Amino acid sequence: MSLRDDPEAIMVLAWRHKLQKAFLSNARLPPDQDEMPEFDALFTIIEQYQNMSVTYLTFSKIRKVMRRICFLHPNKVPRDDEFRFRDRAKVLMNQWHQLRLNPNPPQSRIYESEDESAAVTQRMARLGLEGVQRAMFHLPSSSLYARERRRRQVTARRIRGH
């Protein structure tokens, strides 16, 4: 079965089209402020989607769209201070990068009760997006980029023979 016949792959592709049309289209102005709750709901669906795979990311190219959203100027994203679209796009990009590095992650934990699941959700809400990102990588967000930059510098020196 090809990805064009896979309904989940088509769904991820449709998400990408909707986000790209709203946030990155050159043909129109930034999205209307009244449309932002709809895109908040779409971001929430994407964040909660558990079946994301490297194949879906490659097929849909949704990661590229999230990357461009993440780097948009704050003036180009209405109500970003309320819905934090750019921050959420960055968190998703980082999660998907980890997925690309480890395409077969361990199965996610299934909570025994709704109370346990609700407690985890409340804790994540208190931490905010920045806290979720730090908890996910167990280091400050800036350290992640510094570590990657340092790794590339060392590799370049080895190639040059220094």
N, C-alpha and C positions, 0 to 999 in steps of 0.2 A: 504494500500500500504506500503510495507516494504521500508526501506532506500536503499536496494540494487536495488530497482526499481525506486528510485527517481533520476532523472538526475542531479539535483543540488547537492545532496549528493555525487553522483559518481564524479562530477566535483571537489568538495572540496577534496575528497579522492585522485583524480588524482594529484591535486596540491601538496598534502602532499607527495605522492610518488615521484614526480619530485624533490621537495626540498630535501627530505631525500636522494635520490640517488645522488644528486649533492654535497650536503654539508656534509653528515654524513656517507657516505658509507666507510666501512673499506677496501673494495676491490680495491679502486682506490685512486689516489692522489687528492688533492683539485682540484676543477673545473679549467679549462683552463681560462686564462684571457679574451680570445675572447668570451667565453660563458656568461660573466657577464652581458652584456646588455640584453640578453634573460631573465636572472633571475631578473634583474631590472624590466623588463616588467611584469613578473609573480608576483613579489611583488606588483607592482602598481595595477594589477588586483585584487589581494587579498585585498589590502587596500581599494579599491573602491567598493568591493562587499558589497551590502546592505542587503542581505538576510541571513547573517550568523546567525545561531541559536545554542542553546546549544545542540540540537540533532545532528546537523551536526558536531559540535566540538567533541562530544563524539564518533560519528561514525567514523570520519576520523582520529582522534588523531592528527590533524594538530597543535594544541596548544603545544603538547609535542615536536614536531619537531622544532617549533619556539623557544621554550625554550632552546633546545640544540644548535640551531644556535646562539642565543643570547649570550651563554656562550662559544662559540668557541674562541680560541686564534686568535688574529688579523692576524697572519701569515697563518692561515688555510683558510682565506676568501680573495681571490684575489680582489683587487680594492675596498676593503671595505671603504677606505678613500674617494672614489669617490661616491659609491652607498649607503654606510651606511647600509648594510644588517643587521648587528647585532643590531644597534639602531632601525631600522624599525621593526625587529622581536620583540624587547622588547616592543615597542609601541603597536603592534598587540596583544601580550600576555596580556598587561594591559587592552586593550579594551575588549578582550574576557573574562578576569577575571571579569570585570564589568558586562558583559553580563550574566555570570554564576550567579552573585549575584542578578541581576535583569533581569530575562529572558523575561520580557514584558516591554521593555523600551518605553518611549513615541515615537510617530512617529517622524521621522526626519523632519526637516523643509523643505518645498518646496519653493524655491525662486521664486519670482514673475517674475524676468527677468534674462536673461543671464548676464547682467551687474552686478547685485547683486551677482550672483553666482561666476562670475569671480573675483569680488572684494574680496570675502571671500577666494577664492583659492589663490590669490596673497598675502593676509595677512598671511595665513598659511605658504606659501613658505618663506616669510620674517622671520617668527618666527623660522623656521627650525623644525626638529623633536623634539628637546628638548622643544621648546616653545609650540608645539602642546600638548606634554605630560603634561606640567605644566598647560596649559589652560584647558585641559580635566579634571584634578583632582582639579584644583584651589589651588594647593600647590606644593612646590618643590618636585621633584621626590624622593629625599632621605627621606623627611618627611613621605611619604607614607609607605616606608618600616619600618621606625622607629616606626610609629604609630602601624603598624601591629605587630611588635616585642613586643612592650610594652603591647598591648592587650593580646598577648599570655602569657607573663610573669605574668600579673595580674591574668589571668585565672588559670595558674599553681599554683600560691600561694593560690588561693581560694580552689583549689582541695586538696592541701596539708594541708590546715587549718591554714595558717599563717595569 
